[in-house]
Amino acid sequence: MNNNSKILALKYRPQTFDDLIGQEVVAETITNSIKADKIPNAYLFTGIRGIGKTTIARIVAKTLNCSNGIENKCKVKCENCDSISSSNHIDVLEMDAASKTGVDDVRELIEFSRYPPSVAKFKIFIIDEVHMLSKQAFNALLKTLEEPPEYLKFIFATTEVKKIPITVISRCQRYNLSRVKSEKLFNFLKNITIKEKKDVDDNAIKLIVKLSEGSVRDALSLLD
């Protein structure tokens, strides 16, 4: 797809921690823990839709699997980072629990987790909307979460953390992503209109910011 014809949410999706909007504290905490070699078995990102949960999940996956990832200096787009960004890395599996909720889907994951990574340092499972998993699926997952092999990491994202069993939450390092503040969102959208060479009235941008209620994706969809 031509880069100019891409929808804005894809074109301006953050690729590194530096690109993130309004989640600096989370980015810094994660970066410091990886630098200190204190990497949890599982990350859990919670918050409203469109504020970067799956985006951060991919950035974490890249940071863990790229030799220059932690310094945010993947100068040459390495094979690991490129294929994680486009969701087709052999060792980084993304699963949407909204469509795959059953215990068989999770068992398939667990079976796959028995083997070490093929090309990367870590095998990583990113599960979006993890609260949609069935009770049996969570139970099947729990065993692997309790004693995962060294090379295996889980990254969960959810809009409804209350629906996740406490036994699962307690085994994750949890990060609550906040709504992006209006001023930050306004500046972000304003910069995009400049890059796209589009003349958009400031009041129109302010209205978009108000309507999007702190969701970057909603703001970009409205700007489109």
Disulfide bonds with the S-S distance in Angstrom:
none
